[in-house]
Amino acid sequence: MVERRRFADILPHVILWVGIAILAFPVYVCFIGSTHEKSLIANGQMPLTPGDLFFETYYKTIFIGTSGTTREPVGQMLLNSFIMASVIACGKIAISIISSFAIVYFKFPLRMAAFWLIFMTLMLPVEVRIYPTYKIAADLNLLDSYAGLTVPLIASATATLFFRQFFQTIPDELIEASKLDGAGPIRFFWDTVLPLSRTNIAALFVILFIYGWNQYLWPLLITTRDNMQTIVIGIKKMIVTSDALTEWNVVMATAMLAMVPPVAVVILMQRWFVKGLVETEK
């Protein structure tokens, strides 16, 4: 019985490590490729050990750029992607938490109709309304701007639903206590609702940051200048038609750099992220 129990304890760990190896191996190959000459990668002769061009390749990638269809350094692309992802995440959370607070705690005409209209926008993602959204952005002179990259994507019906469901779990006794203390709606929102929502905000921030970071179609349409393109667009433009002309070491270095910010956000906010998704007692 002891041996069987020990095997039952080891088996899940073995499966876990095998899964990690399968997922991590492409990332490892990408990192190795970023430290070798592009000719080795193009010829299929790249070894599985690091090369000696690590600092040279990453310096060129971040500060100089590539000879592909985009010549912008990756540092600018990373900044554009970071601003876009951060503004989208913060904007979605700010708008959603305020709209959910109004729907739950204020009694006004057509309150539920407004909520269901917001909820119905889930059936209209950016890909469906791409032309009218682009037309409005172009008419407002938002092309090649951070406002154009972020404002059309800043509303979120999912986050509104998420916060509404959470606000409905807040005990009514807290509302009555706030009224007895003389607190108005803004004070109640700032002193009670926001502190209780910290874990939910953190969980949503992680999800929405990665959503904004991985955007491809909208930045591709809204930007025409190289200095406004995001890291996802930059990776695509670095890969030219002929494999021999593609600087694969720079492309792989760019892919590695593109993974750093979202991974860092997940790691730094992991505790809040898990707590916000699984915590039921507030």
N, C-alpha and C positions, 0 to 999 in steps of 0.2 A: 504493500500500500504506500509506503514512503517513496519508493522509486517511481510509482505511477504519479504521485502528487508532485514530485520534483520534475518529472517530464512535463506535466501539465503546466507547471510554472515557467518552464524554459521555452516551451513551444510558442507561446504568444510573443515572447521577446525575439525569438528567431524570425518569426514572420514579420515582426516590426522592423528588424534590421535589414531583412531582405527587401522590404518595401522601400526603406530609406535609401538603400544602395541603388535600387532601380531608378528612383527619382533623382538622386544626387549625381549619378554617373554622367548624364548629359551636361550638367552644370560643371562638373569637373573637366570634361572634355573641352567645354567652352573656355574655361579658365586656362587650360593648357594651351589651347590654340592661340590665345591672346599673348602668349609669351614666345611664340616662334615666328619665323619668317612666313610671309604669305605664300611663297612658292611651295613650301613644304605642305601647307594645308591644301593648296590647289591641286598638287600632284598626288595627294593621298598618302604622303610619306610622314605624316606628323606622328612623333612618338607620344607615348602616354606619360612622359616625364616633363617637368617644367623646363622651359628654355631660359635663355639669358637676356631676353628682350623685354622683360616685364616693365621696368621703369621707362624705357624708351617708348614702348608701345602706348602705355597709359598716359604718358606726358603728351605724346602726339595726339592721342584721342581726345583728351580733355581740353588742350590749349591750342592745337593747330587744326585738326580736322582731317578729312580724308579727301582723296582725289575722285570720289564718286560723283553722283549727280548733286550731292550736297557737300559744300565745302565748309560749313559752319563747324566750329569746335563743339564737342559734346557737352562741355561745361555750360554753354548757353542753352542747349536743348534740355539739360537736366534742370536748369533754373526755370525754364518755361513750363516743363511738366510739373515741377514742384509747386509753382504758383497756381497752375491750373487745378491740380488735384486738391491743394489746400483750400482754395477759394470755393471750389465746388462742394467739398465736404463741409466746410464751415457754413457756407450759404444754405445748403440743403438742411442742415441741422437747425440753424437759426430760424429759417422760414417755417420748417415743419413743427418745431416745438411751440412757436408762437401761434400758428394756426390750430394746432391740436389743443392748446390751452384755451383758445377762444371757443372752439367747438364743444369742449367738455364743460367749461365752467361759466360760460355766458349763455343766457337764454335769449336768443334773438330769432326773428322770423326766418324760416327756411334754413335753419341751422343744419339739420340733417341732409337737406337737399344740397347744401354747399359741400358737406362732407362727401356725399356720394358722387358729386361732380368731380371732386378732387380724386376720389378713388377710381373713377372711370378713366382718368388719364393714364392709368397703368396699361390700358389697351392701345395707347398712342405713344410708343417709344420714339426716340429721335429718328430712327430709320424710316418710320412711317410718315412723319411730318417734316422730313428733311428739306424739301423744296420751299414750303412757306416760311420755315424757320430761317433758312439761308436768305430768302428774299427780304424778310424783315431786318435781319442783321445787316445786309448790304445797304438797305435804304437808310438805316441809322448810322452808317459809316463805322460799323464795328469790325470790318475785315482787318486782319493783321493787327489785332489788339487783344489784350488780356480780357477785356470786357466781352469781346466776341467769342473768345474761347470758353468763357465761364458762365455768363449770364443766361444763355439759352438752355443750359443744362442744370441750372441751380435749383429748380423746383423738384420736389420728390413726394409722390403720393405714398410710396412705401414707408418712408420715414414718418410721414403724418399719421398713417395707420398705426405704426409702431408706438409712437408717443401717445396717441389717443388711447390705445389699449392699456398702456401703463398708467396713464393719469386716472383711468377709471378704477384702478386698484388702490389708489390713495384713499385712506379712510376719510369719511365725511367729518369725523371728529377734529381732524387737523384744520379743516375749513372753519368749523365753528370756533375753534381755539384762536385762529387768526382774527376772526371777526371780533371776538371778545377783547383781544389785545389792541383793537383799533387798526388793524392792518387792512389796507385796501388791496385791490387785485394785483397791482404791480408789486407791492411789498410781499404779498403771499407768493407770487410767482418767483420773486428773487430770493426770498429767505426760506421757502419751503419746497417749492416744486423743483427748482434747479438743483439744490443739493441732493434731493432724492433721485434725480435723473442722471447723476454723474456717470454711473456705470453704463447706463443705456446710451448716453452721449458718446462715451469712449468706444463702445462696441460699434455704434453706427459710424463713428469717425473712421475707424479702421476699414470698414466695408466700403464706405463712400470714397475714401482716399484712394484705395486700390481701383475702384470704379473709374474715378477721374484720371488716374495715372495711366490706365490701359486704354483710354479713348483713342480711336484711330480714325473713324469715318468723319466725325465733325471737325477735328483739327485739320484733316486733309483738305476739307472744303473751305474752311474759314481762313486759312493762312496761305499766302502766296510768296511771302518773303522767307528766305532761309533762316533769318535770325529770329523768326517767330515760331518755327516748327518745334514740335515736341519730340521727345526721345523715341517714341514709337514710330513716328513718321521718319525720323532720321535713320533708324535702322533699315527701314525699307528702301530708302533712297540710296543708302550706301551700297546696296547689292545691285550692281549693274548687270547688263545682259550677258556679258562674257565672264565666266568664272575666273579666267586668267587675269582680268583687269580688276577684279574685286579685291580689295585689301581685307582679306578674311580675318587677319589678326586684329585689325582695327574694329571690324564688325563684331567680333567676339568680345573684344574689350568693352565695346559699347553695350552689348547685351549684358555683360557682367555688371557694368555701372548702372544699367537700367533696373537691375534687380535690387540694388542696395537700398534705396529709399523705402519702397514698400515693405521689404523684409525688416528694415530697421523699425518702421512704424509698428509692425506686428509684434516684434520682439519687445519693444519698449512698452507697448500697451497690452501685452498678452494677458496680464492678470486682470486688468479692467475689462478687456474684451470678453474673456471667459465668464467673468462675474456678471457682466451685463446681459449675457445671453442665457445663463442658467439660473441666476438668482431669482427666486420667486417670492421670498419674504422681504419686504422693504421696511 
